[in-house]
Structure formats: C-alpha cells, structure tokens
C-alpha cells in the first residue's frame, strides 16, 4: 500500500490499495463502523474511500464458492454475481475466515473453502453495490434473500474486516478469461490451485497433486483422478473479436492479450476489436438476462433486482443477489442480442 509522508512501498498498479484519510478523530475503526451502517450509503467520505479500491484491466478477482458451485464452474458456469479483489481478501486463509464471503447462505463449518479466481477483462464489467447502483438490493427483506444482507455501502457485512465488494455489471455472466483458477483453502493456511482454465480446449486442467487430491472428493460429480474436465456451454455470454471485416470467437488473457480462439497456436491472431455478447429481454416490464431458452421457455436472471421486480415476476434467490425465474418465450418483450464493446 501507499504510505503518506516519507515512507513508500511498491504498489501493484493493477490492484491499488484501499485508502482512507485517517486522523486522530477519524480512525480505521471508525471507517469500518461507517461501512457497516446502511444509513451511510450516501456518505461522501465513505464513497471516496470506497472509490480507491478500483478494478483495472488485469485486476485479480475472486468469488467464494461452495463445493456445489465449484462443480458448476467445472461444468461451464461463468463468473457472475458478488465478487472481490484478490488483494482485499488475501489475509483471509481459512474456511472460517472466508465464510463471510460465501454467497450460498450456508453457515460456516466446512473443512475446506473453494474460490474462483480470474483477471478482469475490463473495469466496465463490475459495479459497486453502493448508493444508487443496485440500490434495491439493500431493501430486499430477509425472507427473499440468500446469504448476508447487502448494506449498500460498498462493503461486505463484517464485524472486523473492511472488505470492498463488487458485483458483475447487472449480475451478468462474464466470459471466463484464460488461466482462471479454481482454488481451495483447506484450513492449514495453504492455498491450493485445483484447476486452471484452458480456453482453446474449453475445459479445466487439474493441477492438484496427490497430496491435495482429497480436496476434490467432496465435489459432487467430480472424479479426483480426472486430469481434464471439459466444459459444456452453460454460460450465456460470449467474447467476440474482429479482424478487419471478419468476426471470430475471442479469448481474453488480461491485462494485454486478446486473441482469436483457435486450437492451433499459429492461428491465435490478436483481435482488433473486442466485445461481450449476451441476450437481454423484458418480462412483465422487468429487464433480465436470458441464460437459457428453448422453443417454449427461457431462464432469466434479473439485472437490477429489488422487492418490486422480484414480486412482479416471482423470481427466486439462488445465491446472494442473484434472482432467476423461468418465463414463457412468447411473453418476452424487447428480446435481443446486446453487445458491450471494450476498448483495447
């Protein structure tokens, strides 16, 4: 982190530290206290502190997972929902410490914690659940949510820590970048990389050796001895790159490499433009991502859930902040492919 005065230490430009204008009458403990009060959502000082925890292209992001969620990502789920900068939670190393960051609402007590870690493709892929952004989340009643409440201050609920939280923009699926990792924290203080994502092969390569093979035994549907796990197309987002007038499926390897997805290395040309594509629609006037669909039904995820929109469509909370519902395709309005361009 950066220290004011004469002392200074190196700072990773991709992961700037959380900073606050501390004084004798405004201590770090006071900042933590303000971060835990929903009444300070609009506090300009707290907003300024929160803004220092920025995401840049290539920033390492993490999402804590249950064993079932990890199995989902091995099967093809994409990054979505609540997540954190890896540098902000690096001091949390045991399952009990990491339990406050889980999104599945299951109480602590597991002997191992899992996480997805990836590098951000673009800052526009992330929002801060603070103030006007995703404001409705903080007002959702307890019986309609899973996991800890959303304070709306931009920080996760905690009695001790000051942890900035993010959500993927509109709770969207984000294409998994190259070299994303599935990691485990077994309670010994170790961090174990279980799998790494190979985008050209569209699958996960197992890295855990014999010493850590037991960490895979509790993952439903996963064989600890399987060295490569191919993905299905379970996600709804795609990266598209263009070279001149031609369009290709693309791969992001942040912070600086964006290429054509191709099995042969010689064909992995750098793309000239890059964008994320996903399906959007409205059902009963409520905007949502279209995650799956057939001729009759579509699975939708609300982009900005609040108590009114949840009630309007009867959406169910599947994890913290994530509300989904099945809807008849014929009732969808403004159903279209949206494209979100990145500057590269």
Secondary structure, 3 states (H helix, E strand, C coil): CCCCCCCCCCCCCCCCCCCCCCECCECHHHHHHHHCCHHHCCCHHHHHHHHCCCCCCCCEEEEEECHHHHHHHHHCCCECCEEEEHHHCCCCCCHHHHHHHCCCCCCCCCCCEEEEEEECCCHHHEECCECCCCHHHHHCCHHHCCCCCCCCECECCCCCCCCECEEEHHHCCECCCCCCEEEEECCCCCCEEEEEEECCCCEEEECCCHHHHHHHCCCCCCCCCCCEEECCCCCCCEEEEEECCEEEEEEEECCCEEEECCCCHHHCCECCEEEEEEEEEEECCEEEEEEEECCCEEEEEECCCCHHHHHHHCCEEEECCEEEEEEEHHHCEEEEEEEEEECC
